[in-house]
Amino acid sequence: MAYIIVEPCIETKDASCVEVCPVDCIYEGDDQYYIHPDECIDCGACEPECPVQAIFPDTDVPPEWTNYIEKNRNHF
């Protein structure tokens, strides 16, 4: 399992998640942050830090944002 950052992050780009990640697997993109699926250790530290609730386990992404799973994959 990996974590996915979805639509609410776009244009918000609050770096709270980056600051708490113990393995530095969250990277800034042009429009949002992305979590590298091979580097993420699934600790979940990032999820509660997001002020716009944009981070989900890849198995729990809301249906309206499942396209972000592919977007994240394509980013890396």
TIMI-2910 file (N, C-alpha, C, CB; in pm, 1 decimal, decimal comma, always signed):
<rs>
+----------+----------+----------+----------+----------+----------+----------+----------+----------+----------+----------+----------+------+
!      n_x !      n_y !      n_z !     ca_x !     ca_y !     ca_z !      c_x !      c_y !      c_z !     cb_x !     cb_y !     cb_z ! resn !
+----------+----------+----------+----------+----------+----------+----------+----------+----------+----------+----------+----------+------+
!    +84,0 !   -118,0 !     +0,0 !     +0,0 !     +0,0 !     +0,0 !    +88,1 !   +123,7 !     +0,0 !    -95,3 !     +0,2 !   +121,1 !  Met !
!    +41,0 !   +225,8 !    -66,6 !   +107,5 !   +354,9 !    -65,2 !     +1,0 !   +460,7 !    -40,3 !   +185,0 !   +381,6 !   -198,9 !  Ala !
!    +43,9 !   +579,1 !    -14,2 !    -48,4 !   +689,2 !     +4,9 !    -53,0 !   +773,0 !   -122,3 !     -7,5 !   +775,4 !   +126,6 !  Tyr !
!   -169,1 !   +832,9 !   -147,4 !   -193,1 !   +912,8 !   -266,8 !   -240,7 !  +1050,7 !   -223,1 !   -297,3 !   +844,5 !   -361,1 !  Ile !
!   -190,6 !  +1152,7 !   -288,4 !   -237,2 !  +1289,0 !   -264,5 !   -331,7 !  +1325,0 !   -378,4 !   -117,2 !  +1391,0 !   -254,7 !  Ile !
!   -448,9 !  +1378,0 !   -342,2 !   -553,8 !  +1401,8 !   -441,6 !   -587,8 !  +1551,0 !   -456,3 !   -679,3 !  +1324,0 !   -403,6 !  Val !
!   -692,8 !  +1578,0 !   -529,8 !   -729,9 !  +1711,4 !   -577,1 !   -722,1 !  +1827,1 !   -476,9 !   -865,0 !  +1705,1 !   -627,1 !  Glu !
!   -765,7 !  +1812,1 !   -352,1 !   -759,0 !  +1928,4 !   -263,1 !   -618,6 !  +1987,6 !   -247,1 !   -811,4 !  +1890,1 !   -128,3 !  Pro !
!   -516,4 !  +1911,7 !   -277,9 !   -379,5 !  +1962,4 !   -267,4 !   -346,6 !  +2061,2 !   -379,2 !   -280,6 !  +1846,6 !   -270,2 !  Cys !
!   -413,3 !  +2046,0 !   -493,1 !   -381,0 !  +2130,7 !   -607,9 !   -398,9 !  +2277,0 !   -570,5 !   -469,3 !  +2094,8 !   -729,7 !  Ile !
!   -296,6 !  +2352,5 !   -598,8 !   -289,3 !  +2495,9 !   -572,3 !   -280,8 !  +2529,1 !   -423,1 !   -409,3 !  +2564,5 !   -632,2 !  Glu !
!   -305,7 !  +2433,8 !   -333,8 !   -287,4 !  +2458,3 !   -190,7 !   -141,6 !  +2436,6 !   -155,1 !   -379,0 !  +2366,0 !   -105,5 !  Thr !
!    -93,7 !  +2318,0 !   -189,5 !    +46,8 !  +2280,0 !   -172,2 !   +104,2 !  +2320,1 !    -35,6 !   +130,0 !  +2342,7 !   -281,7 !  Lys !
!    +31,6 !  +2286,9 !    +68,8 !    +81,7 !  +2305,8 !   +203,8 !   +185,2 !  +2197,8 !   +230,6 !    -33,6 !  +2301,4 !   +309,0 !  Asp !
!   +300,5 !  +2233,8 !   +279,4 !   +411,5 !  +2138,7 !   +296,3 !   +413,0 !  +2068,5 !   +431,9 !   +541,9 !  +2210,2 !   +277,3 !  Ala !
!   +304,6 !  +2073,2 !   +505,8 !   +301,0 !  +2006,9 !   +636,9 !   +333,0 !  +1859,2 !   +627,0 !   +165,0 !  +2025,0 !   +701,3 !  Ser !
!   +284,4 !  +1794,9 !   +520,1 !   +309,6 !  +1652,0 !   +501,6 !   +457,7 !  +1624,3 !   +477,3 !   +226,7 !  +1598,3 !   +384,9 !  Cys !
!   +521,7 !  +1711,5 !   +405,5 !   +664,2 !  +1694,6 !   +373,8 !   +747,1 !  +1700,1 !   +501,5 !   +712,0 !  +1803,3 !   +274,0 !  Val !
!   +712,0 !  +1792,9 !   +588,7 !   +787,4 !  +1814,4 !   +711,8 !   +784,5 !  +1694,7 !   +805,9 !   +734,0 !  +1934,7 !   +783,2 !  Glu !
!   +676,6 !  +1617,7 !   +805,3 !   +664,6 !  +1505,5 !   +899,2 !   +706,1 !  +1370,6 !   +840,8 !   +523,4 !  +1496,1 !   +947,5 !  Val !
!   +730,5 !  +1365,1 !   +711,7 !   +764,7 !  +1236,8 !   +649,4 !   +903,1 !  +1190,3 !   +694,7 !   +760,1 !  +1248,3 !   +495,3 !  Cys !
!   +911,1 !  +1073,3 !   +759,8 !  +1040,6 !  +1027,3 !   +812,1 !  +1136,7 !   +975,9 !   +704,7 !  +1017,7 !   +918,5 !   +913,0 !  Pro !
!  +1086,4 !   +950,3 !   +583,9 !  +1173,6 !   +897,5 !   +477,7 !  +1184,6 !   +991,2 !   +357,1 !  +1122,0 !   +762,3 !   +431,6 !  Val !
!  +1132,5 !  +1112,6 !   +370,2 !  +1142,2 !  +1213,0 !   +263,3 !  +1096,2 !  +1160,0 !   +128,2 !  +1284,7 !  +1262,4 !   +251,7 !  Asp !
!   +977,7 !  +1100,2 !   +124,8 !   +926,6 !  +1042,9 !     -0,3 !   +820,1 !  +1128,6 !    -65,6 !   +870,9 !   +905,7 !    +25,0 !  Cys !
!   +799,0 !  +1250,2 !    -15,4 !   +698,1 !  +1339,3 !    -72,0 !   +769,4 !  +1447,5 !   -151,7 !   +607,9 !  +1401,8 !    +39,7 !  Ile !
!   +731,5 !  +1456,5 !   -279,0 !   +798,9 !  +1546,3 !   -371,8 !   +702,6 !  +1650,9 !   -425,9 !   +861,0 !  +1467,4 !   -486,8 !  Tyr !
!   +754,4 !  +1770,7 !   -448,0 !   +673,1 !  +1878,1 !   -502,9 !   +665,9 !  +1867,5 !   -654,0 !   +728,8 !  +2014,1 !   -461,9 !  Glu !
!   +543,9 !  +1873,4 !   -706,2 !   +521,7 !  +1878,7 !   -850,1 !   +477,1 !  +2018,5 !   -888,0 !   +417,2 !  +1773,6 !   -894,7 !  Gly !
!   +446,2 !  +2038,3 !  -1013,9 !   +402,1 !  +2170,2 !  -1059,3 !   +273,0 !  +2214,8 !   -992,8 !   +384,0 !  +2169,7 !  -1208,8 !  Asp !
!   +180,6 !  +2121,3 !   -975,2 !    +49,2 !  +2158,8 !   -923,9 !    +16,3 !  +2103,6 !   -785,3 !    -54,5 !  +2113,5 !  -1019,1 !  Asp !
!    +92,5 !  +2004,0 !   -739,5 !    +63,7 !  +1941,4 !   -610,4 !   +185,6 !  +1864,1 !   -563,4 !    -59,7 !  +1848,1 !   -619,9 !  Gln !
!   +173,9 !  +1804,4 !   -444,3 !   +278,7 !  +1714,6 !   -394,2 !   +244,3 !  +1571,9 !   -435,5 !   +293,6 !  +1725,5 !   -238,3 !  Tyr !
!   +347,1 !  +1489,2 !   -442,7 !   +332,0 !  +1348,7 !   -481,3 !   +411,0 !  +1262,0 !   -383,6 !   +380,2 !  +1325,0 !   -628,3 !  Tyr !
!   +356,7 !  +1145,3 !   -352,4 !   +424,1 !  +1049,9 !   -264,4 !   +481,1 !   +938,5 !   -350,5 !   +326,6 !   +993,0 !   -155,9 !  Ile !
!   +612,2 !   +918,2 !   -339,4 !   +677,5 !   +813,8 !   -418,8 !   +637,6 !   +677,1 !   -362,5 !   +833,7 !   +831,5 !   -418,0 !  His !
!   +568,6 !   +595,0 !   -441,3 !   +516,1 !   +468,2 !   -388,8 !   +623,4 !   +367,0 !   -349,0 !   +426,7 !   +406,0 !   -490,8 !  Pro !
!   +741,8 !   +374,0 !   -409,8 !   +847,9 !   +278,8 !   -375,3 !   +927,0 !   +322,8 !   -253,1 !   +942,0 !   +260,5 !   -492,8 !  Asp !
!   +917,1 !   +448,3 !   -217,0 !   +991,7 !   +500,4 !   -101,7 !   +904,7 !   +510,3 !    +23,7 !  +1049,6 !   +637,5 !   -134,7 !  Glu !
!   +774,5 !   +518,7 !     +5,6 !   +681,5 !   +533,2 !   +117,9 !   +684,1 !   +406,9 !   +204,0 !   +537,3 !   +561,4 !    +66,8 !  Cys !
!   +692,5 !   +425,9 !   +335,1 !   +694,6 !   +311,7 !   +427,4 !   +557,3 !   +289,6 !   +492,5 !   +801,3 !   +333,4 !   +536,2 !  Ile !
!   +456,7 !   +359,4 !   +442,5 !   +318,6 !   +343,5 !   +489,5 !   +301,1 !   +373,4 !   +637,4 !   +271,6 !   +204,1 !   +461,8 !  Asp !
!   +375,1 !   +468,9 !   +687,9 !   +364,4 !   +500,8 !   +830,3 !   +240,2 !   +583,7 !   +860,9 !   +488,7 !   +575,3 !   +876,8 !  Cys !
!   +190,0 !   +657,6 !   +760,8 !    +70,0 !   +737,0 !   +779,6 !    +90,6 !   +869,6 !   +849,6 !    -27,2 !   +659,2 !   +854,7 !  Gly !
!   +213,0 !   +908,9 !   +875,1 !   +239,5 !  +1034,9 !   +945,9 !   +188,8 !  +1156,0 !   +868,8 !   +388,6 !  +1049,9 !   +971,9 !  Ala !
!   +188,8 !  +1147,1 !   +737,3 !   +148,6 !  +1259,9 !   +653,3 !     -1,0 !  +1286,9 !   +656,2 !   +191,5 !  +1235,5 !   +511,9 !  Cys !
!    -79,2 !  +1182,1 !   +663,3 !   -224,4 !  +1193,6 !   +647,8 !   -289,3 !  +1293,0 !   +744,4 !   -287,2 !  +1058,7 !   +666,6 !  Glu !
!   -266,2 !  +1283,5 !   +875,4 !   -332,5 !  +1378,3 !   +966,0 !   -276,5 !  +1520,5 !   +958,5 !   -321,2 !  +1328,4 !  +1107,3 !  Pro !
!   -160,9 !  +1537,9 !   +899,1 !    -99,8 !  +1670,5 !   +889,9 !   -155,2 !  +1755,0 !   +775,7 !    +48,5 !  +1656,5 !   +873,5 !  Glu !
!   -221,6 !  +1692,3 !   +680,7 !   -273,1 !  +1764,3 !   +564,2 !   -391,8 !  +1851,1 !   +605,4 !   -314,4 !  +1665,4 !   +452,1 !  Cys !
!   -381,9 !  +1983,6 !   +587,3 !   -490,8 !  +2071,8 !   +630,9 !   -615,2 !  +2064,9 !   +541,6 !   -441,2 !  +2213,8 !   +635,6 !  Pro !
!   -603,0 !  +2003,0 !   +424,2 !   -718,1 !  +1994,4 !   +333,0 !   -764,3 !  +1850,1 !   +310,4 !   -682,8 !  +2058,2 !   +198,9 !  Val !
!   -718,3 !  +1756,9 !   +393,8 !   -755,7 !  +1615,1 !   +386,5 !   -741,7 !  +1560,6 !   +243,6 !   -900,3 !  +1595,8 !   +436,1 !  Gln !
!   -621,0 !  +1575,9 !   +188,3 !   -593,9 !  +1533,3 !    +51,0 !   -512,5 !  +1405,1 !    +41,9 !   -522,3 !  +1642,2 !    -22,0 !  Ala !
!   -480,9 !  +1341,9 !   +154,4 !   -395,1 !  +1223,2 !   +153,2 !   -474,8 !  +1101,4 !   +198,5 !   -271,1 !  +1243,8 !   +244,1 !  Ile !
!   -468,0 !   +996,4 !   +115,0 !   -542,1 !   +872,9 !   +143,1 !   -454,3 !   +751,9 !   +111,9 !   -674,0 !   +867,2 !    +60,7 !  Phe !
!   -475,2 !   +640,8 !   +183,8 !   -413,6 !   +516,0 !   +139,5 !   -468,4 !   +484,7 !     +0,0 !   -442,4 !   +397,7 !   +240,9 !  Pro !
!   -386,6 !   +426,6 !    -85,5 !   -431,4 !   +401,5 !   -223,2 !   -554,6 !   +312,0 !   -229,9 !   -319,5 !   +338,5 !   -303,2 !  Asp !
!   -580,0 !   +236,0 !   -126,0 !   -698,5 !   +149,8 !   -123,3 !   -823,5 !   +222,5 !    -74,2 !   -672,5 !    +29,5 !    -35,3 !  Thr !
!   -807,8 !   +345,6 !    -24,3 !   -920,1 !   +421,0 !    +31,3 !   -943,5 !   +555,1 !    -37,8 !   -897,4 !   +444,2 !   +177,7 !  Asp !
!   -889,2 !   +572,9 !   -156,9 !   -910,6 !   +698,2 !   -229,6 !  -1059,2 !   +707,3 !   -265,7 !   -819,9 !   +706,1 !   -358,7 !  Val !
!  -1124,2 !   +820,8 !   -235,1 !  -1265,5 !   +835,4 !   -271,5 !  -1286,5 !   +817,1 !   -422,0 !  -1317,7 !   +973,1 !   -227,7 !  Pro !
!  -1399,6 !   +761,5 !   -460,6 !  -1424,6 !   +729,8 !   -602,1 !  -1403,6 !   +846,7 !   -698,1 !  -1564,3 !   +679,8 !   -617,3 !  Pro !
!  -1437,5 !   +966,5 !   -655,4 !  -1423,5 !  +1080,7 !   -745,0 !  -1278,0 !  +1120,1 !   -771,8 !  -1496,9 !  +1198,1 !   -687,9 !  Glu !
!  -1185,0 !  +1062,4 !   -695,7 !  -1043,9 !  +1097,6 !   -711,2 !   -954,7 !   +978,0 !   -745,8 !   -994,2 !  +1161,9 !   -584,6 !  Trp !
!  -1013,1 !   +864,7 !   -785,7 !   -930,0 !   +747,9 !   -816,2 !   -833,9 !   +772,5 !   -932,4 !  -1018,3 !   +629,1 !   -848,2 !  Thr !
!   -863,7 !   +868,6 !  -1019,8 !   -771,5 !   +901,0 !  -1129,1 !   -637,8 !   +954,7 !  -1077,3 !   -835,3 !  +1003,2 !  -1222,8 !  Asn !
!   -633,1 !   +997,6 !   -952,6 !   -507,9 !  +1046,4 !   -895,1 !   -410,2 !   +932,4 !   -865,6 !   -536,2 !  +1124,5 !   -767,4 !  Tyr !
!   -459,7 !   +810,7 !   -855,3 !   -370,1 !   +696,1 !   -838,2 !   -282,2 !   +683,2 !   -962,0 !   -450,8 !   +564,5 !   -813,4 !  Ile !
!   -343,3 !   +690,5 !  -1077,7 !   -268,6 !   +684,9 !  -1204,1 !   -181,4 !   +809,2 !  -1223,4 !   -365,5 !   +670,4 !  -1322,4 !  Glu !
!   -234,1 !   +924,0 !  -1185,3 !   -156,4 !  +1048,9 !  -1197,1 !    -28,5 !  +1039,1 !  -1113,9 !   -241,4 !  +1171,6 !  -1151,2 !  Lys !
!    -40,3 !   +984,4 !   -993,4 !    +76,7 !   +967,1 !   -907,4 !   +175,9 !   +868,4 !   -971,8 !    +33,5 !   +917,1 !   -766,3 !  Asn !
!   +124,5 !   +757,7 !  -1023,2 !   +209,1 !   +657,4 !  -1086,9 !   +284,8 !   +719,3 !  -1205,2 !   +124,1 !   +536,7 !  -1133,8 !  Arg !
!   +213,0 !   +798,3 !  -1286,1 !   +275,3 !   +860,8 !  -1402,5 !   +380,6 !   +964,6 !  -1365,4 !   +169,9 !   +925,1 !  -1487,9 !  Asn !
!   +361,9 !  +1027,8 !  -1250,4 !   +458,4 !  +1129,6 !  -1205,2 !   +596,5 !  +1067,4 !  -1183,0 !   +409,1 !  +1197,3 !  -1074,6 !  His !
!   +597,6 !   +944,0 !  -1134,2 !   +724,6 !   +878,6 !  -1105,1 !   +762,7 !   +780,8 !  -1214,6 !   +717,8 !   +806,7 !   -971,5 !  Phe !
+----------+----------+----------+----------+----------+----------+----------+----------+----------+----------+----------+----------+------+
</rs>
